[in-house]
Amino acid sequence: MGGRRAPLPSPRPAGGKPTAPPPVHAAFALWITAVVAGFFETVLAVGGLIAEGDASTGEIAGGLLLRMAVFSAAVLCAVQLRHGRNWARVTLALGLGVLGTLSLVIGPVQWLADGHSPGDAFRDVGLVDALFGASRVLHLSAVLTATVLMFRPAANAWFRAAARKR
């Protein structure tokens, strides 16, 4: 104890390949979790739009293309994150940690601002609504936690070491 800190994990184990520290591995897993949750939410939302006839085929296709592009970019960045690419960390933090989080919370905040109470949200909840809400909570929790983990001291040191090796 006495103020001593445990040594940081070696960026190059015996096999020679750089190994990310635990916070980066956990952040990677959480980014993948967020993508899976976002995909699940998309399936539920599209199913609802089709069932209710609230959107045209073009609108649905456009929304799906945009979401698939974001999901693909997120997975690509998460993979690059594990390889020590700081640009991927910054992209995930700003793109999904900030803008993505805003996109997840703006709808509920606007709904509350329109005069609804939190109790209104639970009044007529069906199974799909409950699944969507649970997925959204998981999604948002994964994004926020992954963003924090990517900037933990061990992660910062590992990204600096990875940049020096290039």
C-alpha positions in Angstrom: 0.0 0.0 0.0 1.8 3.2 1.1 1.0 4.9 -2.2 2.7 2.3 -4.4 0.9 1.6 -7.6 0.8 -1.7 -9.4 2.9 -1.8 -12.6 1.0 -1.3 -15.8 0.6 -4.4 -18.0 3.3 -4.8 -20.5 2.3 -3.6 -24.0 4.1 -6.6 -25.5 3.8 -10.0 -23.8 6.1 -12.9 -24.7 4.2 -13.5 -28.0 5.3 -10.1 -29.2 1.8 -8.7 -30.0 0.6 -5.7 -28.1 -2.0 -6.5 -25.5 -4.5 -4.0 -24.4 -5.0 -3.5 -20.6 -8.3 -4.7 -19.0 -10.1 -1.3 -19.3 -9.6 -1.4 -23.1 -10.8 -5.0 -23.3 -13.8 -4.1 -21.2 -14.5 -1.0 -23.3 -14.3 -3.1 -26.5 -16.9 -5.6 -25.1 -19.1 -2.7 -24.0 -19.0 -1.1 -27.5 -20.0 -4.4 -29.0 -22.8 -4.7 -26.4 -24.0 -1.2 -27.4 -24.0 -2.1 -31.1 -26.0 -5.3 -30.4 -28.5 -3.3 -28.2 -28.8 -0.7 -30.9 -29.5 -3.4 -33.5 -32.1 -4.9 -31.3 -33.8 -1.5 -30.8 -33.7 -1.0 -34.6 -35.5 -4.4 -35.2 -38.1 -3.5 -32.6 -38.6 0.0 -34.0 -38.8 -1.2 -37.7 -41.3 -3.9 -36.7 -43.4 -1.3 -35.0 -43.3 1.0 -38.0 -44.3 -1.8 -40.4 -47.1 -3.0 -38.1 -48.5 0.5 -37.7 -47.9 1.6 -41.3 -46.3 4.8 -40.0 -43.5 5.0 -42.5 -42.8 4.4 -46.2 -40.5 1.7 -47.4 -38.1 4.3 -48.5 -38.0 6.0 -45.1 -37.5 2.6 -43.4 -34.7 1.6 -45.8 -33.0 5.0 -45.4 -33.1 4.7 -41.6 -31.8 1.1 -41.8 -28.9 2.1 -44.1 -27.9 5.0 -41.8 -28.0 2.7 -38.7 -26.1 -0.1 -40.4 -23.4 2.4 -41.4 -23.1 3.7 -37.8 -23.1 0.1 -36.4 -20.4 -1.0 -38.9 -18.3 2.1 -38.1 -18.6 1.5 -34.4 -17.5 -2.1 -34.7 -14.6 -1.1 -36.9 -13.5 1.6 -34.4 -13.9 -0.8 -31.5 -11.6 -3.3 -33.2 -9.1 -0.6 -33.9 -9.4 0.5 -30.3 -8.1 -2.9 -29.2 -5.1 -2.4 -31.5 -4.1 0.8 -29.8 -5.4 3.2 -32.4 -6.0 6.5 -30.6 -8.0 7.9 -33.5 -10.5 5.1 -32.9 -10.8 6.0 -29.2 -11.4 9.6 -30.0 -13.9 8.8 -32.7 -15.8 6.5 -30.4 -15.7 9.0 -27.5 -16.9 12.0 -29.6 -19.1 10.2 -32.2 -20.9 7.7 -29.9 -20.0 8.8 -26.4 -21.2 12.4 -27.1 -23.3 12.5 -30.2 -24.7 9.0 -29.9 -25.6 9.6 -26.3 -27.5 12.8 -27.3 -29.4 10.8 -29.9 -30.4 8.3 -27.3 -31.7 10.8 -24.8 -33.1 13.6 -26.9 -36.4 11.8 -27.6 -37.2 11.1 -24.0 -36.1 14.6 -22.9 -38.3 16.2 -25.6 -41.2 13.9 -24.5 -40.8 15.1 -20.9 -40.5 18.7 -22.1 -43.9 18.3 -23.9 -45.6 18.0 -20.5 -45.5 14.3 -19.9 -44.6 12.9 -16.5 -42.3 9.9 -15.9 -45.4 8.0 -14.7 -47.0 8.5 -18.2 -44.2 6.4 -19.7 -45.2 3.3 -17.7 -49.0 3.7 -17.9 -49.6 1.5 -21.0 -46.3 -0.3 -21.3 -46.5 -3.5 -23.4 -43.9 -6.2 -23.9 -42.2 -4.5 -26.9 -42.1 -1.2 -25.0 -40.5 -2.9 -22.0 -38.0 -4.8 -24.2 -37.1 -1.5 -26.0 -36.7 0.4 -22.7 -34.5 -2.3 -21.2 -32.4 -2.4 -24.3 -32.1 1.4 -24.4 -30.9 1.4 -20.7 -28.3 -1.3 -21.5 -27.3 0.5 -24.6 -26.8 3.9 -22.9 -25.1 2.2 -19.9 -22.7 0.4 -22.2 -21.8 3.6 -24.1 -21.2 5.7 -21.0 -19.1 3.0 -19.3 -17.1 2.2 -22.4 -16.3 5.9 -22.8 -15.1 6.2 -19.2 -13.0 3.0 -19.4 -11.2 4.2 -22.6 -9.7 7.0 -20.6 -8.7 5.2 -17.5 -5.0 5.7 -16.5 -4.0 2.2 -17.7 -5.7 2.8 -21.1 -4.1 6.2 -21.4 -0.6 4.8 -20.8 -1.2 1.9 -23.2 -2.4 4.3 -26.0 0.7 6.5 -25.5 3.0 3.5 -25.6 1.2 2.2 -28.8 1.7 5.6 -30.4 5.4 5.6 -29.6 5.9 2.2 -31.2 4.5 3.4 -34.5 
